Amino acid sequence: MSGALTISAITENMLELLGRQGLFFLKKAHDDGADIPASLLPAGQLFYRGEVFDATYGQRPTYVEARYSLKVILSERSPDALIQEEQKWCHRIRDVLTVDALNVKSLEASRLVSRVAIDAFEAQSSGDLSNLSCDVLVRYREN
């Protein structure tokens, strides 16, 4: 499987895993959640930020680190409920984005994904809306 096919499969698996958790992925970028219908919340946005390629000298397969930004837009009526929802989503995302979870479908046989790291979560709240964001790093091996 080429690097382009691998990263495409990783992205598809991430979207599916997070979608199963209840995130509705938006088809266009929104700066905030003000113009998103309440029926589509919690909403997710996954952005591909690029890849870092390890130098290779003909020894073993090259490793690549793919970088993503994940944003979750939440809405709750009270500040206390919003805080609890933010905390729940932080742990839910961390629990679902794992090496084993990403090595499915076309990646199952090769198990190319070897590491998933989620950087610190950051929440920015305004009224009854919150934008929860984190960076996700996925390390995979090229064939």
Backbone hydrogen bonds in HBPLUS format (Angstrom, degrees):
<---DONOR---> <-ACCEPTOR-->    atom                        ^
c    i                          cat <-CA-CA->   ^        H-A-AA   ^      H-
h    n   atom  resd res      DA  || num        DHA   H-A  angle D-A-AA Bond
n    s   type  num  typ     dist DA aas  dist angle  dist       angle   num
A0006-THR N   A0002-SER O   2.88 MM   4  6.14 154.1  1.95 151.7 159.9     1
A0007-ILE N   A0003-GLY O   2.96 MM   4  6.16 169.8  1.97 153.6 155.1     2
A0008-SER N   A0004-ALA O   3.12 MM   4  6.15 150.3  2.21 137.3 145.7     3
A0009-ALA N   A0005-LEU O   2.95 MM   4  6.14 153.9  2.02 143.8 150.5     4
A0010-ILE N   A0006-THR O   2.91 MM   4  6.20 156.0  1.97 152.7 159.7     5
A0011-THR N   A0007-ILE O   3.00 MM   4  6.14 163.1  2.03 145.4 149.6     6
A0012-GLU N   A0008-SER O   2.99 MM   4  6.21 163.7  2.01 149.5 153.9     7
A0013-ASN N   A0009-ALA O   2.94 MM   4  6.11 158.3  1.98 147.1 153.1     8
A0014-MET N   A0010-ILE O   2.92 MM   4  6.18 155.1  1.98 150.5 157.4     9
A0015-LEU N   A0011-THR O   2.99 MM   4  6.25 167.3  2.01 155.8 158.5    10
A0016-GLU N   A0012-GLU O   2.98 MM   4  6.17 158.8  2.03 148.0 154.0    11
A0017-LEU N   A0013-ASN O   2.90 MM   4  6.04 165.7  1.92 150.9 154.9    12
A0018-LEU N   A0014-MET O   2.99 MM   4  6.14 170.5  1.99 156.4 158.9    13
A0019-GLY N   A0015-LEU O   2.88 MM   4  5.87 147.3  1.98 139.8 149.8    14
A0020-ARG N   A0016-GLU O   2.96 MM   4  6.17 149.9  2.05 148.1 154.7    15
A0021-GLN N   A0018-LEU O   3.08 MM   3  5.07 137.8  2.27  94.8 107.1    16
A0023-LEU N   A0018-LEU O   3.33 MM   5  5.96 163.0  2.36 144.4 142.1    17
A0022-GLY N   A0019-GLY O   3.00 MM   3  5.25 158.0  2.05 106.6 113.7    18
A0024-PHE N   A0042-PRO O   3.11 MM  18  6.47 162.6  2.14 147.4 152.6    19
A0044-GLY N   A0024-PHE O   2.86 MM  20  5.76 159.2  1.90 131.2 134.4    20
A0026-LEU N   A0044-GLY O   3.23 MM  18  6.39 156.2  2.29 169.3 169.5    21
A0036-ILE N   A0033-GLY O   3.13 MM   3  5.25 167.3  2.14 113.3 115.8    22
A0040-LEU N   A0037-PRO O   2.93 MM   3  5.62 163.2  1.96 121.8 127.4    23
A0041-LEU N   A0038-ALA O   3.16 MM   3  5.38 168.0  2.18 112.7 114.8    24
A0043-ALA N   A0073-ILE O   3.06 MM  30  5.11 154.0  2.12 141.7 146.6    25
A0073-ILE N   A0043-ALA O   2.77 MM  30  5.11 163.5  1.80 150.0 155.9    26
A0045-GLN N   A0071-LYS O   2.84 MM  26  5.10 143.4  1.98 150.0 154.9    27
A0071-LYS N   A0045-GLN O   2.88 MM  26  5.10 157.3  1.93 152.9 158.8    28
A0047-PHE N   A0069-SER O   2.81 MM  22  5.04 168.8  1.82 155.4 159.1    29
A0069-SER N   A0047-PHE O   2.82 MM  22  5.04 154.3  1.89 143.5 151.9    30
A0049-ARG N   A0067-ARG O   2.72 MM  18  5.19 163.5  1.75 148.2 148.5    31
A0067-ARG N   A0050-GLY O   2.80 MM  17  5.47 163.2  1.83 172.0 168.2    32
A0052-VAL N   A0065-GLU O   2.86 MM  13  5.12 151.8  1.94 138.1 147.3    33
A0065-GLU N   A0052-VAL O   2.90 MM  13  5.12 166.5  1.92 150.3 154.8    34
A0054-ASP N   A0063-TYR O   3.06 MM   9  5.64 161.4  2.10 173.4 177.2    35
A0142-GLU N   A0062-THR O   2.84 MM  80  5.49 171.8  1.84 168.7 170.6    36
A0064-VAL N   A0140-TYR O   2.79 MM  76  5.40 163.4  1.82 162.6 168.4    37
A0140-TYR N   A0064-VAL O   2.86 MM  76  5.40 160.6  1.89 156.4 162.8    38
A0066-ALA N   A0138-VAL O   2.78 MM  72  5.11 167.3  1.79 154.6 150.8    39
A0138-VAL N   A0066-ALA O   2.90 MM  72  5.11 163.2  1.93 146.7 152.4    40
A0068-TYR N   A0136-VAL O   2.87 MM  68  5.08 154.1  1.94 153.9 160.5    41
A0136-VAL N   A0068-TYR O   2.90 MM  68  5.08 162.9  1.93 136.3 142.0    42
A0070-LEU N   A0134-CYS O   2.89 MM  64  5.44 174.4  1.90 166.8 168.7    43
A0134-CYS N   A0070-LEU O   2.97 MM  64  5.44 149.3  2.06 151.1 159.0    44
A0072-VAL N   A0132-LEU O   2.69 MM  60  5.02 160.7  1.73 154.1 160.8    45
A0132-LEU N   A0072-VAL O   2.80 MM  60  5.02 172.9  1.81 158.8 157.5    46
A0074-LEU N   A0130-SER O   2.86 MM  56  5.10 164.3  1.89 150.8 156.2    47
A0130-SER N   A0074-LEU O   2.92 MM  56  5.10 150.9  2.01 140.9 142.5    48
A0076-GLU N   A0128-ASP O   3.00 MM  52  5.36 150.1  2.10 145.8 154.8    49
A0082-LEU N   A0078-SER O   2.98 MM   4  6.23 152.0  2.06 149.7 158.3    50
A0083-ILE N   A0079-PRO O   2.97 MM   4  6.21 156.4  2.02 149.5 154.8    51
A0084-GLN N   A0080-ASP O   3.10 MM   4  6.38 161.7  2.14 148.1 152.7    52
A0085-GLU N   A0081-ALA O   2.93 MM   4  6.11 151.4  2.01 143.8 151.9    53
A0086-GLU N   A0082-LEU O   2.90 MM   4  6.14 156.3  1.96 149.6 155.7    54
A0087-GLN N   A0083-ILE O   3.00 MM   4  6.24 163.4  2.03 151.6 155.8    55
A0088-LYS N   A0084-GLN O   2.91 MM   4  6.07 155.7  1.97 144.3 151.3    56
A0089-TRP N   A0085-GLU O   2.99 MM   4  6.20 159.1  2.03 148.0 152.9    57
A0090-CYS N   A0086-GLU O   3.00 MM   4  6.26 154.7  2.07 150.0 156.9    58
A0091-HIS N   A0087-GLN O   3.26 MM   4  6.51 167.4  2.28 151.4 153.0    59
A0092-ARG N   A0088-LYS O   2.90 MM   4  6.04 152.8  1.98 146.2 155.1    60
A0093-ILE N   A0089-TRP O   2.92 MM   4  5.93 168.6  1.94 151.3 153.4    61
A0094-ARG N   A0090-CYS O   3.10 MM   4  6.26 165.0  2.13 145.3 150.0    62
A0095-ASP N   A0091-HIS O   2.90 MM   4  5.96 154.9  1.96 144.6 151.4    63
A0096-VAL N   A0092-ARG O   3.01 MM   4  6.15 146.6  2.12 145.6 153.9    64
A0097-LEU N   A0093-ILE O   3.06 MM   4  6.07 161.3  2.10 157.0 159.8    65
A0098-THR N   A0096-VAL O   3.12 MM   2  5.86 120.1  2.50 109.3  93.3    66
A0102-LEU N   A0098-THR O   3.06 MM   4  6.26 146.7  2.18 147.0 154.8    67
A0103-ASN N   A0099-VAL O   3.05 MM   4  6.21 138.7  2.22 148.0 159.3    68
A0107-LEU N   A0104-VAL O   3.01 MM   3  5.15 161.9  2.04 129.5 126.6    69
A0108-GLU N   A0105-LYS O   3.13 MM   3  5.40 165.8  2.15 114.1 118.5    70
A0111-ARG N   A0107-LEU O   2.76 MM   4  5.39 146.8  1.86 148.7 156.8    71
A0141-ARG N   A0112-LEU O   2.89 MM  29  5.07 148.8  1.99 129.2 138.4    72
A0114-SER N   A0139-ARG O   2.82 MM  25  5.67 164.5  1.84 149.5 155.0    73
A0139-ARG N   A0115-ARG O   2.82 MM  24  4.93 164.1  1.85 141.4 147.0    74
A0117-ALA N   A0137-LEU O   2.84 MM  20  5.07 163.1  1.87 149.9 155.3    75
A0137-LEU N   A0117-ALA O   2.76 MM  20  5.07 170.9  1.77 159.3 162.4    76
A0119-ASP N   A0135-ASP O   2.82 MM  16  5.17 163.2  1.85 156.9 161.5    77
A0122-GLU N   A0133-SER O   2.82 MM  11  5.31 154.1  1.89 153.2 161.3    78
A0133-SER N   A0122-GLU O   2.85 MM  11  5.31 160.6  1.88 147.9 154.3    79
A0124-GLN N   A0131-ASN O   2.97 MM   7  5.22 151.9  2.05 133.8 142.8    80
A0131-ASN N   A0124-GLN O   2.90 MM   7  5.22 162.8  1.93 141.3 146.3    81
A0126-SER N   A0129-LEU O   2.88 MM   3  5.45 164.2  1.90 156.2 159.9    82
A0129-LEU N   A0126-SER O   3.15 MM   3  5.45 166.1  2.17 126.6 128.8    83
